Amino acid sequence: MAAELEQSAEHFRGQARLPGFAAPRRYDLLLTPDLAACTFAGSVSVDVDVATPTRFLVLNAADLDVSPGDVHFAPKGSGQVLLPVEVTSALEDEILIIRFNEVLPVGEGTLVIAFQGTLNDKMKGFYRSVYELNGEKKNMAVTQFEPADARRCFPCWDEPSFKAVFKITLDVPSETVALSNMPVVEEKVNGPTKTVYFQESPIMSTYLVAVIVGMFDYVEAFTADGTSVRVYTQVGKSAQGKFALEVAVKTLILFKEYFAVPYPLPKMDMIAIPDFASGAMENYGLVTYRETALLFDEQHSAAANKQRVAVVVAHELAHQWFGNLVTMEWWTHLWLNEGFATWVSYLAADRFFPEWNVWIQFLEESTTGFRLDALAGSHPIEVDVNHVDEIDEIFDAISYRKGAAVIRMLQSYLGAEIFQKSLAAYIKRFAYSNAKTEDLWAALEEGSGEPVKTLMHSWTKQQGYPVVSVKLKDGKLELEQTQFLSSGSEGVGQWVVPITLCCCSYSVQQKFLFRGKQEDFNLSGLVECQKKDDFWIKLNVDQTGFYRVSYDEELASRLRHAVETNILSAADRYGVLDDTYALCMAGKQKLVTLLHLIAAYKNETEYTVLAHAINTSLSIYEMMAVAAPEELVNMKKFLIDFLEPFAQRVGWDAKGGEGHLNALLRGTLLTALAELGHQATIEEAVRRFNVFLEDRETPLLPPDVRKAAYVALMQTVNKSNKSGYESLLKIYRETDLSQEKVRVLGSLASSPDPDVVCEALNFLLSSEVRNQDCIFVLRGVTAAAHEVAWTWLKENWDYIAETFTGHLLTYFITVTVSPLATDEKGDEAEEFFKSRTKASIARTVKQSIERVRIKAKWVKSTKGEADLGNVLKELAHKHSDG
């Protein structure tokens, strides 16, 4: 007899994936949410294909009540209905094991299950979100199924490769708007309730199914192909959906061209949800967003908010092809979805808003990937997932940002046109089905004739990345690669590195693959170039490769000169700084070298590069508060003298026609000066804030500088004078714009007074702050209060661990533990989490503690720099004299 017939229910427990002996083809799903009681009832009828004879059907279900009498199976054409003898819910495995006495025949049949559930408040599965309508609090019902929470709404084969079609019907209150992936076919009103029938969907994965019930307004437009595009908002906010709507219409047209496949559905709805765990979710035809990622208010949103909306909308719409039409086979290949959507969202933003220079801003994405991937506790892009609890943690900077950077590296190596054509071929080949990473490599290899698989394996199958060390000797370039780790340790990885190189000018670029551990390259033109006075060499031209470069002393000082004289491209100026900072933290270069380099950016013209110099400087300042507090006076003077001329140039008020990047720069500069306690900035901020407090429409405090003003105001707050803190809470309570709320939350904990910081941290756990927004308060904690935040986290851990799940919980750990900078605190964290670590947070705990160790090491090496004091004194006085 076939093994499937002999198995017991036990056999199915503890498995990473569902058994393959039966697969769904079509779901007919009815849901009846009760918005007042926060419960729902439902029934699902699934057309199933039984591939081998079996007495069992095994599918996913979690937090649902299913009684055995509510389950039956009808083999097609047999006229019989089989009732199960046992229905077991395996809680840890989130599966439903249905056992029949009879053997289910091979072929088609229909499984029918009735069930009940709760509209939870955890922002996953079928959940409730609270909103206000005419001053009254109401619940809406919303779904969030990725990665594995469709099973909390209805029993299903909840894995990406079990694709099926969905026919959805909702029973809802008559006055509400009911939405799903497909358009409504008909509505039948029956007094206080109505039944809404949706068109059948194309074949798709369960994690992309969506249902929303609540009160909404919308704005609408159409693409040239006649696709309806709508942005749904809370009642009265629809004007804030206009910008996202414009971007969406353009994006659908662009991606239709880019992928050479039309958008597959008849409509695209995008909707802002008040309680939302991530940034947005690409449900097929019904994309859900946090309000801050979709809504834009001409009057009160900042330039940074506008850019965020454009990039997130493009990211989610890219998924309609890359993810929804072609879906990863299993979560190991999640990066295919996320890395690709991240990369292509920049391509779209660059096409629509060339003046934003988004490809230079993209380097911030790469840097985030670099930082996580320089930890021993990182993971490969393709990561084995053996349990559903492990999936949440890989929605991280490796899948998204390293993934995007590696795709960009490959695209620039193969060339844009070949890359695009091969992608279109891949989408056509795997439409309505599933693909693995290898399938993408095969399509790109076919289209380009290059050894893509060999090149890319080293980047996706092993964690980390190389630092390429460069020496110049007798007209030869000596290269050596080693794995880069922020701890300064030597890793064992080795990569196939696509090297690009320029020498003295960008007119000629050399390209080659560096496969060995060490190689010497004889470069034509190098000898002539070397004779020039302003000779320089730059590897990884425009930072398109995912590797760092370490230059010998001579080459490094030449590059510093090229930065100072503005000869290098903006992306290369960014790269030189970012690599030097990383090497310094790893103990491979001296801090004084990095400080001299920062001083070379005094005439910087590009927003992203200057912002990076500012952020780098602030993190050095933070580290020095532990390592060399006696040097802080000079460090502060150096930084303020460095920043002041820029701040005077951009000022507090926008200049007519100044452009997007200046608006971004203004906020970044003034916030940094406020954090450094710059008196003139703080006084001006307080003056403007007081006017704003009386008149929220005043032109004196435009959205781009509000966060800076709030942070400045908090520098004046202490426990005996809390008026500034109270004023911010007043703004928080009176605004209904999420972006304004987030600006306030991000400033509340930036007071230098530990008591005030504690009060702000306690406020984040109050009912006034949505769980999705707590993270912003924590992020605002400044250097002086990291230990206060750590003590607070320990005291409140039990409540936090119970209240928050997924990314929201891991954020608490990352943001609070990572900034600590002594081994003693590292030991404390290790001890504390020893008994409190679950599978879903294990990776984050390990990474955060590793970051503490790295900072502690950096503190030690800084203490050992004998000339630090003299160099700082010289820098502090050189700037002010010059």
C-alpha positions in Angstrom: 0.0 0.0 0.0 1.1 3.6 -0.6 2.8 5.2 2.4 0.2 7.9 2.5 -2.4 5.3 3.5 -0.5 4.0 6.4 0.5 7.3 8.0 -0.8 8.6 11.3 -1.6 12.3 11.9 1.7 12.4 13.9 3.7 12.0 10.7 2.7 15.5 9.4 3.8 17.4 12.5 7.2 19.2 12.6 7.6 19.4 8.8 8.8 22.6 7.1 6.3 22.2 4.3 2.9 20.7 3.5 2.8 17.3 1.9 2.3 17.3 -1.9 -0.2 14.5 -2.3 -3.1 17.0 -2.8 -3.2 20.5 -4.2 -5.9 23.2 -4.4 -7.1 24.5 -7.8 -9.9 26.8 -6.8 -11.2 28.4 -3.6 -14.8 29.6 -3.2 -14.6 31.7 0.0 -17.4 33.3 1.9 -16.6 35.6 4.9 -18.9 37.4 7.3 -17.1 39.8 9.5 -18.8 41.3 12.6 -17.1 44.7 13.0 -18.7 45.4 16.4 -18.0 42.0 18.0 -14.6 41.7 16.2 -15.3 38.2 15.1 -15.9 36.6 11.7 -17.5 33.4 10.4 -16.7 31.8 7.0 -16.9 28.8 4.8 -14.6 27.7 2.1 -15.1 25.2 -0.7 -11.8 24.1 -2.3 -11.5 22.2 -5.5 -8.6 19.8 -4.8 -6.5 17.7 -7.0 -5.6 14.4 -5.3 -2.3 13.2 -6.8 -1.8 9.9 -4.9 -4.3 7.8 -2.9 -4.6 9.0 0.6 -6.7 8.9 3.8 -5.5 12.4 4.8 -5.8 15.9 3.7 -3.4 18.3 5.3 -3.6 22.1 5.0 -2.9 25.2 7.1 -5.1 26.8 9.7 -4.3 28.9 12.7 -6.5 30.7 15.4 -9.6 29.3 13.7 -12.4 27.2 15.2 -13.2 24.2 13.0 -15.4 21.5 14.4 -15.3 18.0 12.7 -19.0 18.2 11.8 -18.2 21.3 9.6 -15.8 19.4 7.2 -16.6 17.1 4.3 -15.1 16.0 1.0 -16.9 15.1 -2.2 -14.9 13.2 -4.9 -15.9 14.6 -8.3 -18.6 12.7 -10.1 -19.0 10.1 -7.4 -22.2 11.6 -5.9 -20.9 10.7 -2.4 -19.9 12.9 0.5 -17.1 11.6 2.7 -17.1 12.7 6.4 -13.8 12.7 8.3 -13.3 10.5 11.3 -10.9 12.9 12.9 -10.0 16.6 12.4 -6.8 17.6 14.3 -5.5 21.1 14.8 -1.7 21.0 15.3 -1.1 24.4 17.0 2.7 24.6 16.7 2.6 23.6 13.0 -0.5 25.7 12.2 -2.0 22.8 10.3 -5.3 21.0 10.1 -5.0 17.2 9.7 -8.2 15.7 8.3 -8.4 11.9 8.4 -11.0 9.9 6.5 -11.8 6.2 6.9 -12.1 5.8 3.1 -9.2 6.3 0.7 -9.7 9.5 -1.3 -9.5 8.5 -5.0 -6.9 10.1 -7.3 -8.4 13.0 -9.2 -10.5 16.0 -8.4 -12.8 16.5 -5.4 -14.2 19.3 -3.3 -13.3 20.0 0.3 -15.8 22.1 2.3 -14.9 23.6 5.7 -16.9 26.0 7.9 -15.0 28.0 10.4 -15.0 30.9 12.9 -12.3 33.4 14.0 -11.5 36.6 15.7 -10.7 39.9 14.1 -7.5 40.3 16.0 -5.5 43.4 16.9 -2.1 42.0 15.9 -2.0 43.5 12.4 -1.8 40.0 10.7 -4.3 37.6 9.3 -7.9 39.0 9.3 -7.6 41.9 11.7 -9.2 45.1 12.9 -7.9 48.6 12.5 -9.5 51.5 14.4 -10.4 54.8 12.8 -12.6 57.8 13.6 -15.7 58.8 11.6 -17.5 62.0 12.7 -15.8 61.8 16.1 -16.8 58.2 16.7 -14.3 55.3 16.9 -15.1 52.5 14.5 -13.5 49.2 13.4 -12.5 48.3 9.8 -11.7 44.7 8.9 -8.4 44.3 7.0 -6.2 41.4 5.9 -2.4 41.0 6.0 -1.4 37.6 4.9 2.3 37.7 3.9 4.2 35.7 4.7 2.0 33.0 6.3 -1.2 34.4 7.8 -3.9 33.6 5.2 -4.3 30.5 7.4 -5.6 32.9 10.2 -8.5 33.9 7.9 -9.5 30.6 6.2 -8.1 27.1 6.0 -5.8 26.9 2.9 -2.6 25.5 1.4 -0.7 28.6 2.6 2.5 28.2 0.7 3.5 30.3 -2.3 3.8 27.4 -4.7 0.2 26.2 -4.1 -1.3 28.7 -6.6 -5.1 28.6 -7.2 -8.0 30.8 -8.4 -10.1 32.6 -5.8 -13.8 33.4 -5.9 -14.6 35.6 -2.9 -18.0 36.7 -1.5 -18.5 38.9 1.5 -21.5 39.5 3.8 -21.0 43.0 5.3 -23.0 45.9 6.8 -24.9 47.7 3.9 -23.2 51.1 4.5 -19.6 49.9 4.2 -17.3 49.7 1.3 -16.1 46.1 0.7 -13.0 45.5 -1.4 -11.0 42.5 -2.6 -8.4 41.6 -5.3 -11.0 41.7 -8.1 -13.8 44.0 -9.1 -17.3 43.5 -7.7 -19.6 41.5 -10.0 -22.8 42.2 -8.0 -24.2 43.4 -4.7 -27.4 42.2 -3.1 -28.7 44.4 -0.3 -30.8 42.8 2.3 -31.8 45.5 4.9 -28.8 46.2 7.2 -26.5 43.8 5.4 -25.4 43.2 1.8 -23.7 40.3 0.0 -20.9 41.4 -2.3 -19.8 39.0 -5.0 -16.3 39.5 -6.6 -15.1 38.4 -10.0 -12.9 35.2 -10.0 -9.2 35.9 -9.7 -6.5 34.6 -12.0 -4.2 31.9 -10.5 -2.4 33.3 -7.5 -0.8 32.5 -4.1 -2.7 32.7 -0.8 -0.4 35.4 0.7 -1.7 37.9 -2.0 -5.4 37.5 -1.2 -7.0 40.6 0.3 -10.3 41.6 1.8 -11.1 45.0 3.4 -14.4 46.3 4.9 -14.9 49.8 6.2 -15.9 53.4 5.4 -13.7 55.0 2.7 -13.6 57.8 0.1 -11.5 57.4 -3.1 -10.0 59.3 -6.0 -9.8 57.5 -9.4 -8.0 57.7 -12.7 -7.5 55.4 -15.7 -4.5 54.1 -17.6 -4.4 54.4 -21.4 -5.4 50.7 -21.4 -8.5 51.5 -19.5 -7.4 50.0 -16.2 -9.2 51.7 -13.3 -6.7 52.9 -10.6 -8.1 54.1 -7.3 -6.7 55.4 -4.0 -9.0 54.8 -1.1 -8.5 56.8 2.1 -10.4 57.5 5.3 -13.5 59.6 4.7 -12.5 63.3 4.1 -8.9 62.5 3.2 -9.2 61.6 -0.5 -7.4 64.7 -1.7 -4.3 63.3 0.0 -4.4 60.3 -2.4 -3.9 62.4 -5.6 -0.1 62.3 -5.7 0.0 58.5 -5.2 -2.7 58.1 -7.9 -0.6 60.1 -10.4 2.5 58.0 -9.6 0.5 54.7 -9.9 -0.9 55.5 -13.3 2.5 56.4 -14.7 4.1 53.4 -13.0 1.7 50.8 -14.5 2.4 52.2 -18.0 6.2 52.1 -17.4 6.2 48.6 -16.1 4.0 47.3 -18.9 6.8 48.5 -21.2 9.6 47.4 -19.0 8.4 43.8 -18.5 6.7 43.7 -22.0 3.6 42.2 -20.3 0.4 44.2 -19.6 -0.8 44.7 -16.1 -2.7 41.4 -15.5 -5.9 42.6 -13.6 -8.9 44.8 -14.5 -8.3 47.2 -11.7 -5.7 48.5 -9.2 -6.9 49.7 -5.8 -4.5 51.2 -3.3 -5.7 51.9 0.2 -4.3 53.6 3.3 -4.8 51.6 6.6 -4.5 53.3 9.9 -2.9 50.3 11.7 -0.4 48.6 9.5 2.7 46.6 10.6 5.0 47.1 7.6 5.2 49.9 5.0 2.9 48.4 2.4 1.7 45.1 1.0 1.4 44.2 -2.7 -1.8 42.2 -2.5 -2.8 41.5 -6.2 -5.0 44.3 -7.3 -5.6 45.7 -3.8 -2.4 47.1 -2.3 -2.5 48.1 1.3 -0.3 50.9 2.8 0.5 52.6 6.0 -1.0 56.1 5.8 2.5 57.7 5.7 3.5 55.6 2.6 0.5 56.6 0.5 -1.0 59.9 1.6 0.6 63.3 0.7 -0.8 66.6 1.9 0.4 69.6 -0.2 0.3 71.8 2.9 1.7 69.7 5.7 3.8 66.8 4.1 7.6 67.2 3.7 9.7 66.5 0.6 10.9 63.3 2.3 7.3 62.2 2.6 6.7 62.8 -1.1 9.7 60.7 -2.1 8.7 57.9 0.3 5.2 57.7 -1.3 6.6 57.6 -4.9 9.2 54.9 -4.1 6.8 52.7 -2.1 4.1 52.9 -4.7 6.6 52.0 -7.4 7.9 49.1 -5.2 4.4 47.6 -4.6 3.3 48.0 -8.3 6.5 46.3 -9.4 5.4 43.3 -7.4 2.3 42.9 -9.5 4.6 41.4 -12.1 7.6 40.4 -10.0 6.1 38.4 -7.1 2.4 38.2 -8.0 2.4 37.1 -11.7 5.7 35.2 -11.2 6.0 34.1 -7.6 9.0 32.7 -5.6 8.8 28.9 -5.2 9.5 29.1 -1.4 10.5 31.8 1.1 14.2 31.0 0.5 13.8 33.0 -2.7 12.0 35.9 -1.0 14.9 38.2 -2.1 13.8 37.7 -5.7 10.6 39.6 -4.9 12.0 42.2 -2.5 15.4 42.9 -3.9 14.0 43.2 -7.4 11.0 45.5 -6.4 13.4 47.7 -4.4 15.8 48.1 -7.3 13.1 48.7 -9.9 11.2 51.2 -7.7 14.3 53.5 -8.0 14.3 52.9 -11.7 10.7 54.2 -11.8 11.3 57.2 -9.5 14.3 58.2 -11.5 12.2 58.1 -14.7 9.5 60.3 -13.2 11.6 62.6 -11.0 15.1 62.8 -12.5 15.8 65.9 -10.4 15.7 63.8 -7.2 18.9 62.0 -8.1 17.5 58.8 -6.7 20.3 56.5 -7.9 22.7 58.4 -5.6 20.1 58.1 -2.8 20.0 54.4 -3.6 23.5 54.2 -2.1 21.8 54.6 1.3 20.0 51.3 0.6 23.3 49.6 -0.2 24.9 51.0 2.9 22.1 49.5 5.1 22.7 46.2 3.4 26.5 46.5 3.8 26.1 47.1 7.5 24.0 44.1 8.3 26.0 41.9 6.0 29.3 42.8 7.7 28.1 40.9 10.8 29.1 37.3 11.5 25.3 36.8 12.3 24.2 37.9 8.9 22.7 35.3 6.4 23.0 34.5 2.7 20.5 36.2 0.3 19.1 32.7 -0.3 18.3 31.5 3.2 17.0 28.1 4.2 13.6 28.4 5.9 12.7 25.4 7.9 9.8 26.8 10.0 7.2 29.4 9.5 8.5 31.3 12.6 11.8 32.0 10.7 10.2 33.8 7.8 9.5 37.1 9.4 13.1 37.8 10.2 14.3 37.5 6.6 12.2 40.5 5.6 15.4 42.4 6.3 18.1 44.5 4.8 19.7 41.4 3.2 16.6 40.4 1.2 15.6 44.0 0.3 18.7 46.1 0.2 21.6 43.7 -0.5 19.2 42.0 -2.9 18.6 45.3 -4.7 22.3 46.2 -4.7 23.3 42.8 -6.2 20.7 43.2 -8.9 22.0 46.7 -9.7 25.6 45.3 -9.8 24.5 42.6 -12.3 22.5 45.0 -14.4 25.5 47.4 -14.7 27.7 44.4 -15.5 25.4 43.0 -18.3 24.1 46.3 -19.6 20.7 47.8 -19.2 19.2 46.6 -22.5 20.3 43.0 -22.3 19.1 42.9 -18.7 15.7 44.3 -19.5 15.1 41.9 -22.5 16.2 38.9 -20.4 13.9 39.9 -17.6 10.9 40.2 -20.0 11.7 36.7 -21.2 11.8 35.4 -17.6 8.4 37.0 -16.8 6.8 35.5 -19.9 8.3 32.0 -19.2 7.1 31.9 -15.5 3.9 33.9 -15.7 1.1 32.4 -13.4 3.6 30.0 -11.9 6.6 29.9 -9.5 10.3 30.4 -10.0 13.6 30.0 -8.1 16.7 32.1 -8.1 18.4 29.8 -10.6 15.6 30.4 -13.1 16.3 34.1 -13.2 20.1 33.4 -13.7 19.3 31.0 -16.5 17.2 33.6 -18.3 19.9 36.3 -17.9 22.6 33.9 -19.0 20.7 33.0 -22.1 20.1 36.6 -22.9 23.6 37.8 -22.3 25.9 34.9 -23.0 27.7 35.7 -19.7 28.4 33.2 -17.0 25.7 34.7 -14.8 25.1 31.7 -12.6 28.9 31.3 -11.7 29.1 35.1 -11.1 26.0 35.3 -8.9 26.3 32.1 -6.8 29.0 33.6 -4.8 26.7 36.6 -4.0 23.5 34.8 -3.1 24.6 31.4 -1.7 27.2 32.7 0.9 26.7 35.5 3.3 28.9 38.6 3.4 30.9 40.5 0.8 34.6 41.3 0.1 36.8 44.2 0.7 39.2 44.6 -2.2 42.6 46.0 -1.1 44.5 48.0 -3.7 48.2 48.7 -3.9 50.1 50.3 -6.7 53.6 48.9 -7.3 55.8 49.5 -10.4 52.9 50.4 -12.6 51.1 47.3 -11.5 47.9 47.2 -9.5 48.0 44.6 -6.8 44.5 43.4 -5.7 43.6 41.2 -2.8 40.1 40.2 -1.6 39.1 39.2 1.9 35.6 38.9 3.5 34.8 42.2 5.2 33.6 41.9 8.8 32.8 45.0 11.0 34.5 43.2 13.9 37.8 43.3 12.1 38.0 39.5 12.0 39.0 37.7 8.8 36.1 35.9 7.1 36.6 32.9 4.7 34.3 33.9 1.9 35.6 34.4 -1.7 33.7 36.1 -4.6 33.7 36.6 -8.3 34.0 40.4 -8.2 33.0 42.5 -11.2 35.8 45.2 -10.9 35.3 48.6 -12.6 38.1 51.1 -12.4 38.8 54.7 -13.5 42.1 56.5 -13.5 42.4 60.3 -13.5 39.2 60.6 -15.5 35.9 59.0 -16.2 36.4 58.9 -20.0 38.0 55.5 -19.9 36.7 52.7 -17.7 38.3 49.3 -17.2 36.2 46.3 -16.4 37.2 42.8 -15.4 36.2 39.9 -13.2 38.4 39.3 -10.2 38.1 35.6 -9.3 41.2 34.8 -7.2 42.4 35.7 -3.7 45.2 37.9 -5.1 45.9 39.1 -8.6 48.2 41.7 -10.2 46.7 43.7 -13.1 48.8 45.4 -15.7 46.7 48.3 -16.7 47.3 50.1 -20.0 47.5 53.9 -19.5 48.3 53.5 -15.8 52.0 54.6 -16.2 51.2 57.8 -18.1 48.4 58.6 -15.8 50.6 58.2 -12.8 52.9 61.0 -13.9 50.1 63.5 -13.4 50.1 65.8 -10.4 46.4 65.1 -9.7 46.7 61.4 -10.2 44.0 59.2 -8.7 42.5 55.7 -9.1 38.9 54.8 -8.1 37.6 51.2 -8.0 34.0 50.3 -8.0 33.1 53.2 -10.3 29.9 54.9 -9.1 29.5 52.3 -6.4 27.6 49.9 -8.6 29.3 46.8 -7.1 28.5 45.3 -3.7 32.0 45.4 -2.3 34.2 47.7 -0.3 37.6 49.0 -1.4 40.7 49.7 0.8 43.4 51.8 -0.7 47.1 52.0 0.3 48.0 55.3 2.0 49.3 57.0 -1.1 46.2 56.1 -3.2 43.9 57.1 -0.3 45.4 60.6 0.1 45.1 61.1 -3.7 41.4 60.2 -3.5 40.9 62.6 -0.6 42.4 65.3 -2.8 40.0 64.3 -5.6 37.1 64.6 -3.2 38.2 68.0 -2.0 38.6 69.4 -5.6 35.2 67.8 -6.6 36.7 65.7 -9.4 35.0 62.5 -8.4 31.4 61.8 -9.2 28.9 62.2 -6.4 28.4 58.4 -6.1 32.2 57.9 -5.8 32.5 60.7 -3.2 29.8 58.8 -1.2 31.7 55.5 -1.7 35.1 56.8 -0.5 33.5 58.1 2.7 31.4 55.0 3.4 34.2 52.6 2.8 36.6 54.6 5.0 34.1 54.8 7.8 33.4 51.0 7.7 37.2 50.2 7.7 37.7 52.6 10.6 35.0 51.0 12.7 36.5 47.6 11.9 39.9 48.8 13.2 41.5 48.7 9.8 42.0 52.5 9.5 42.6 55.2 12.1 39.9 57.5 13.2 42.1 60.5 12.5 42.3 59.4 8.8 38.5 59.4 8.7 38.2 62.8 10.4 40.6 64.4 7.9 38.5 62.8 5.1 35.3 64.3 6.5 36.9 67.7 6.5 37.5 67.3 2.8 33.7 67.4 2.2 33.5 71.1 3.2 32.4 72.1 -0.3 30.0 69.2 -1.0 27.2 69.9 -3.3 25.2 66.7 -3.4 22.5 66.1 -0.8 23.0 62.4 -0.3 26.8 62.7 0.1 26.5 65.6 2.6 23.8 63.8 4.5 26.1 60.7 4.7 28.9 62.9 6.0 26.6 64.3 8.6 25.3 60.9 9.8 28.8 59.5 9.8 30.0 62.4 11.9 27.1 62.0 14.4 27.9 58.3 14.9 31.6 59.1 15.5 30.4 61.7 18.0 28.2 59.2 19.7 31.1 56.6 19.9 33.5 59.3 21.3 31.1 60.1 24.1 32.1 56.7 25.4 35.7 56.5 24.2 37.0 60.0 24.7 34.5 62.3 26.5 37.3 64.8 27.1 37.6 65.3 23.3 33.9 66.1 22.8 34.3 69.8 23.0 36.7 69.9 20.1 34.7 67.3 18.2 31.6 69.4 18.6 33.3 72.6 17.5 34.8 70.8 14.4 31.3 69.5 13.4 29.5 72.7 14.0 32.1 74.7 12.1 31.7 72.1 9.3 27.9 72.3 9.2 27.3 76.0 9.8 28.3 77.3 6.4 25.9 74.8 4.7 23.1 75.8 7.2 23.6 79.5 6.4 23.4 78.8 2.7 20.1 76.9 2.9 18.6 78.8 5.9 15.2 78.0 7.5 13.0 79.2 4.6 12.6 77.6 1.2 13.8 79.7 -1.7 11.6 79.9 -4.8 12.2 77.1 -7.2 15.0 75.6 -5.1 14.1 71.9 -5.7 13.5 68.7 -3.8 17.0 67.9 -2.6 17.5 71.3 -1.0 14.3 70.8 1.0 15.7 67.4 2.1 19.1 68.9 3.0 17.6 71.7 5.1 15.8 69.3 7.4 18.9 67.0 7.8 21.3 69.9 8.5 19.1 71.7 11.0 18.3 68.5 12.9 22.0 67.7 13.2 22.8 71.1 14.5 20.0 70.8 17.0 21.2 67.4 18.2 24.7 68.9 18.6 23.2 71.6 20.9 24.0 74.5 18.5 22.5 77.5 20.4 21.6 79.7 17.4 19.7 76.8 15.7 17.9 76.0 19.0 16.8 79.6 19.6 15.6 80.1 16.1 13.7 76.8 16.2 12.0 77.7 19.5 11.0 81.2 18.1 9.4 79.6 15.0 7.8 76.8 17.0 6.0 79.2 19.3 4.4 80.9 16.3 3.5 77.6 14.9 1.9 76.4 18.1 -0.5 79.4 17.9 -1.1 79.1 14.2 -0.6 75.7 12.5 -0.8 77.3 9.0 2.1 79.8 9.6 4.7 79.8 6.8 7.4 80.1 9.4 7.6 76.4 10.1 7.1 74.5 6.8 7.0 70.6 7.0 10.6 70.2 5.8 12.0 71.8 9.0 9.4 70.8 11.5 11.2 67.7 12.7 14.4 69.8 13.2 12.4 72.3 15.2 10.8 69.6 17.4 14.2 68.1 18.1 15.7 71.5 18.9 12.8 72.3 21.2 13.4 69.0 23.1 17.0 70.1 23.8 15.5 72.8 26.0 13.3 70.3 28.0 14.1 68.8 31.3 12.1 67.4 34.2 11.6 70.8 35.9 10.7 72.5 32.6 8.6 70.3 30.4 6.5 72.9 28.5 8.2 72.0 25.2 7.3 68.3 25.6 3.7 69.2 26.5 3.4 71.4 23.5 4.6 68.6 21.2 2.0 66.3 22.7 -0.6 68.9 22.0 0.4 68.9 18.3 0.4 65.1 18.3 -3.1 65.0 19.7 -4.6 67.7 17.5 -3.3 66.6 14.1 -4.9 63.8 12.0 -2.0 63.6 9.6 0.0 60.5 10.3 3.2 62.1 8.9 2.9 64.9 11.5 2.3 62.3 14.3 5.4 60.5 13.2 7.5 63.7 13.2 6.4 64.4 16.8 7.0 60.8 18.0 10.5 60.8 16.5 11.4 63.9 18.6 9.9 63.1 22.0 12.8 61.0 23.3 15.5 63.4 22.1 15.8 65.4 25.4 19.1 65.2 27.2 17.2 64.6 30.4 16.9 60.8 31.3 13.6 61.4 33.2 12.0 63.0 30.2 13.3 60.2 27.9 11.6 57.7 30.3 8.4 59.6 30.2 8.5 59.6 26.3 9.2 55.8 26.3 6.3 55.2 28.7 4.1 57.3 26.4 4.8 55.1 23.4 3.2 52.1 25.3 0.1 54.1 26.1 -3.2 53.7 24.1 -2.5 57.1 22.4 0.2 55.6 20.2 -0.7 53.0 17.6 1.5 49.8 18.0 2.8 50.4 14.4 4.3 53.8 15.5 6.1 52.9 18.7 9.3 52.4 16.8 9.6 56.1 15.9 9.9 57.1 19.6 12.7 54.6 20.1 14.5 55.7 17.0 14.6 59.2 18.4 16.6 58.3 21.5 19.9 60.2 21.4 23.3 59.1 22.5 23.0 60.3 26.0 20.0 58.1 26.7 20.8 54.7 25.1 21.4 53.1 28.5 18.1 54.6 29.8 16.3 53.0 26.9 18.0 49.7 27.5 16.9 49.7 31.2 13.4 50.6 30.2 13.2 47.8 27.6 14.2 45.2 30.3 11.6 46.6 32.7 8.8 46.4 30.2 9.9 43.4 28.2 7.2 41.0 29.3 4.5 43.4 28.2 6.3 44.3 24.9 6.9 40.6 24.0 3.2 39.9 24.6 1.8 42.9 22.7 4.1 43.0 19.7 4.9 40.4 17.0 7.0 40.1 13.9 9.0 43.1 12.7 7.5 45.3 15.3 9.0 43.2 18.1 12.4 42.7 16.5 12.6 46.5 16.0 12.4 47.0 19.8 15.5 44.8 20.2 17.5 46.2 17.2 16.9 49.9 18.1 17.5 49.5 21.8 20.3 47.0 22.1 22.5 47.8 19.0 23.6 51.3 20.1 25.1 50.2 23.4 28.8 50.4 23.2 30.5 48.5 26.1 31.3 44.9 26.6 29.6 45.1 30.0 26.3 46.0 28.3 26.9 43.3 25.7 27.2 40.8 28.6 24.0 42.2 30.2 22.1 41.8 27.0 23.4 38.3 26.5 22.3 37.3 30.0 18.9 39.0 29.7 17.9 37.3 26.4 19.4 33.9 27.4 16.0 32.8 28.9 13.8 35.0 26.7 14.8 34.1 23.1 12.2 32.5 20.8 12.8 31.3 17.2 11.2 34.5 15.8 13.7 36.8 17.5 16.8 34.7 17.8 18.6 36.1 14.7 17.8 39.7 15.8 19.1 39.2 19.3 22.3 37.7 18.0 22.9 40.5 15.5 22.2 43.2 18.0 24.6 41.8 20.6 27.3 41.5 17.9 26.8 45.2 17.1 27.4 46.1 20.7 30.7 44.0 20.7 31.8 45.8 17.5 31.2 49.2 19.0 33.0 48.3 22.2 36.0 47.2 20.1 35.9 50.5 18.2 35.8 52.4 21.5 38.9 50.5 22.6 40.9 51.2 19.4 39.9 54.9 19.6 41.3 55.1 23.1 44.6 53.8 21.7 44.9 56.6 19.1 47.6 58.8 20.6 47.3 61.7 18.2 43.5 62.0 18.3 43.5 64.9 20.7 46.0 66.9 18.6 44.3 66.2 15.3 40.9 67.3 16.7 42.3 70.4 18.2 43.9 71.2 14.8 40.6 70.5 12.9 38.5 72.4 15.4 40.6 75.5 15.0 41.5 75.2 11.3 37.9 75.4 10.3 37.0 78.5 12.4 40.2 80.3 11.3 39.6 79.5 7.7 
